[in-house]
Amino acid sequence: MSSRRVYIHAHSLKQICLSDRRAGEEILSAMIGVGVKKRLFNRLVQDGQILLGLPEDILAPVQQRIGSLDGTSLSNTLKRLHYFPATNGKTLNAVSAVALFNADEEVVASCFDDNYYTFATDRAAADRMYADHVPIKDLRRLLAEAPDDPRVFDLTLVRGNRLVMMPNAVPASAKSERLTPGDLQYLAHSAQRAVTSCVEVLFNELDRAIFPDDYLGLIRDNLLESIGESARPLWGSAH
């Protein structure tokens, strides 16, 4: 498996969401799931070790259950995205769209910085991603002028209307349904409700002998209040 970083401007993902309702629903659910899974991992697994003194073997099934939260598979969604390569911000002529992620790659870490969603395909790439403080404009210049530079050798950066999403198996008669920003906000709220329901199911499955009700209550209140924040750049106010 390759060790790569992929940075995608929020506007580029938003344009895919607006281009087709099915794509919008899938991307919003996946991006909302990113934030939810991070918070669940931090509060249940990491804090479970630190605050509750729980051993790793007890927490391993909890971590696995968080990772399998329904309808939030970021890797599967991102593998359907393709992009048109560009030089100095301009799409190359007569080129085919290239898969953003290879079939054997998985997203193991993600972040949001300077209007870019950033993704890493292994822990080494994640370390580079979190340590990356080079301004985006400088990264773009390096990619154009010195692509072998250690600051960008593993980086794919996408901005502008250069993304396309490969469809899932759908009836041949199905047509893309374009959305307005208002439609997108409605879809985001719908996705939030769906993810919230999945989280509630997870909480109900947890052993109260391990996670007391008052502890879970604090996590639930904080989590559900901010459950859509990781996708807000796609559906909220302009950034």
VOGU-3710 file (C-alpha; in Angstrom, 3 decimals, decimal comma):
1> mssrrvyiha> 0,000/0,000/0,000  1,348/3,414/-0,914  1,966/6,173/1,600  0,156/9,237/0,281  -1,566/12,469/1,231  -4,525/13,864/-0,698  -5,733/17,429/-0,142  -9,104/18,435/-1,642  -10,512/21,946/-1,559  -13,947/22,095/0,054
11> hslkqiclsd> -15,351/23,892/-3,005  -14,350/20,967/-5,227  -16,215/18,476/-3,058  -19,184/20,820/-2,761  -19,503/21,012/-6,547  -19,729/17,208/-6,699  -22,441/17,280/-4,033  -24,397/19,893/-5,990  -24,043/17,974/-9,250  -26,079/14,949/-8,168
21> rrageeilsa> -28,331/14,169/-5,211  -26,989/10,624/-4,772  -23,411/11,866/-4,671  -24,366/14,632/-2,253  -26,050/12,231/0,139  -23,109/9,843/0,101  -20,378/12,466/0,507  -22,182/14,367/3,254  -22,824/11,174/5,231  -19,189/10,118/4,873
31> migvgvkkrl> -17,809/13,527/5,896  -20,182/13,833/8,844  -19,114/10,330/9,824  -15,473/11,440/9,916  -16,094/13,919/12,698  -18,384/11,591/14,595  -15,949/8,669/14,503  -13,076/10,881/15,662  -15,062/12,128/18,644  -16,288/8,650/19,516
41> fnrlvqdgqi> -12,742/7,283/19,352  -11,390/10,123/21,496  -14,129/9,852/24,125  -14,747/6,111/24,271  -11,364/4,597/23,433  -8,697/7,144/24,378  -10,542/8,624/27,369  -11,726/5,119/28,276  -8,097/4,203/28,819  -7,077/7,436/30,532
51> llglpedila> -10,151/8,327/32,605  -11,773/4,947/33,201  -8,608/2,840/33,237  -10,025/0,351/30,731  -7,578/-2,160/29,157  -6,980/-2,357/25,412  -8,595/-5,796/25,039  -11,862/-4,425/26,435  -11,749/-1,389/24,146  -10,708/-3,196/20,944
61> pvqqrigsld> -14,280/-4,320/20,059  -15,544/-0,794/20,816  -12,992/0,694/18,424  -13,968/-1,831/15,753  -17,641/-1,010/16,218  -16,938/2,713/15,827  -15,087/2,028/12,581  -18,035/0,108/11,160  -20,628/2,804/11,906  -23,299/2,402/9,219
71> gtslsntlkr> -23,353/4,638/6,156  -20,109/6,458/6,877  -17,425/4,656/4,851  -15,132/7,489/3,824  -12,657/5,255/1,965  -15,354/3,660/-0,203  -16,758/7,068/-1,100  -13,408/8,655/-1,903  -12,387/5,708/-4,092  -15,174/6,663/-6,474
81> lhyfpatngk> -13,757/10,154/-6,958  -11,600/10,857/-10,017  -9,791/14,070/-10,904  -8,364/15,755/-13,966  -4,627/16,458/-13,519  -3,571/20,090/-13,722  -0,394/22,140/-14,006  -0,224/25,506/-12,261  -3,934/25,255/-11,555  -4,923/24,671/-15,180
91> tlnavsaval> -6,433/21,364/-16,240  -4,340/19,609/-18,865  -5,857/19,186/-22,321  -6,917/15,792/-23,645  -6,330/13,880/-20,427  -8,525/11,283/-18,778  -9,700/11,507/-15,205  -7,445/9,679/-12,742  -8,629/7,793/-9,657  -8,025/9,870/-6,542
101> fnadeevvas> -7,344/6,741/-4,463  -6,224/3,299/-5,568  -8,369/0,255/-4,871  -5,929/-1,033/-2,220  -5,693/2,280/-0,347  -7,617/3,191/2,786  -8,000/6,552/4,473  -6,543/6,156/7,967  -6,533/9,828/9,006  -8,112/13,087/7,926
111> cfddnyytfa> -8,200/16,726/8,882  -9,534/20,086/7,690  -7,223/23,072/7,268  -7,281/26,264/5,212  -10,484/25,170/3,390  -8,941/21,830/2,413  -10,019/18,369/3,489  -6,800/16,408/3,940  -6,437/12,619/3,917  -3,623/10,135/4,557
121> tdraaadrmy> -3,387/6,506/3,460  -1,133/5,206/6,251  0,299/6,294/9,587  3,528/7,651/8,110  1,527/9,833/5,711  -0,717/10,862/8,613  2,341/12,030/10,560  3,441/14,095/7,556  -0,080/15,482/7,163  -0,375/16,603/10,785
131> adhvpikdlr> 3,143/18,085/10,711  2,503/19,967/7,450  2,525/23,720/8,061  3,548/24,792/4,549  1,038/27,307/3,111  -1,147/25,857/0,357  0,111/28,381/-2,203  3,663/27,154/-1,557  2,599/23,520/-1,856  1,008/24,292/-5,221
141> rllaeapddp> 4,203/25,973/-6,391  6,351/23,045/-5,243  4,095/20,535/-6,990  4,538/22,473/-10,224  8,245/23,246/-9,937  9,752/20,526/-7,740  7,387/17,526/-7,433  10,166/15,393/-5,886  10,613/17,842/-3,023  10,164/15,970/0,299
151> rvfdltlvrg> 7,402/18,391/1,237  5,182/17,303/-1,667  6,561/14,028/-3,090  3,563/12,092/-1,752  0,929/14,800/-2,222  -2,046/15,037/-4,577  -3,755/18,427/-4,334  -7,099/19,119/-6,011  -8,855/22,454/-6,312  -11,366/23,939/-8,756
161> nrlvmmpnav> -13,960/21,990/-10,735  -11,674/19,049/-11,476  -13,477/16,237/-9,672  -15,905/13,677/-11,048  -17,624/10,878/-9,169  -17,997/7,458/-10,707  -21,582/6,227/-10,239  -22,558/3,164/-8,290  -24,651/0,570/-10,059  -27,868/2,454/-10,835
171> pasakserlt> -30,652/1,826/-13,356  -29,728/2,962/-16,857  -32,739/5,273/-16,854  -31,629/7,080/-13,681  -30,626/10,694/-14,254  -28,458/12,984/-12,176  -30,474/15,404/-10,086  -28,709/18,716/-9,593  -29,141/20,461/-6,254  -29,318/24,026/-5,001
181> pgdlqylahs> -27,375/25,107/-1,898  -30,684/24,968/-0,026  -31,185/21,370/-1,138  -27,693/20,562/0,064  -28,423/21,976/3,498  -31,574/19,862/3,684  -29,568/16,761/2,719  -26,977/17,591/5,369  -29,623/17,773/8,081  -31,061/14,468/6,852
191> aqravtscve> -27,598/12,880/6,937  -27,049/14,237/10,448  -30,266/12,594/11,628  -29,246/9,276/10,044  -25,794/9,342/11,636  -27,327/10,377/14,962  -29,566/7,300/14,844  -26,535/5,076/14,212  -24,730/6,647/17,174  -27,717/6,070/19,440
201> vlfneldrai> -27,740/2,402/18,448  -24,042/2,164/19,299  -24,595/3,788/22,700  -27,425/1,382/23,474  -25,130/-1,570/22,701  -22,376/-0,462/25,089  -21,963/-2,350/28,350  -23,087/-0,071/31,196  -20,795/-1,921/33,544  -17,899/-0,498/31,500
211> fpddylglir> -19,359/2,854/30,420  -21,669/4,306/33,110  -24,804/6,165/32,047  -23,602/9,531/33,354  -20,337/9,177/31,405  -22,157/8,307/28,188  -24,614/11,126/28,780  -21,845/13,716/28,744  -20,406/12,245/25,545  -23,815/12,090/23,857
221> dnllesiges> -24,706/15,715/24,617  -21,403/17,048/23,306  -21,384/14,761/20,274  -24,931/15,324/19,071  -24,663/19,097/19,400  -21,763/19,179/16,942  -22,463/16,128/14,821  -22,500/17,946/11,473  -19,517/20,246/11,951  -17,021/18,214/9,916
231> arplwgsah> -19,218/18,640/6,808  -20,241/22,270/7,388  -17,800/23,628/4,742  -19,849/21,651/2,186  -23,345/22,726/3,220  -23,082/25,694/5,565  -22,065/29,288/5,073  -19,488/30,049/2,415  -15,891/29,595/3,505
//
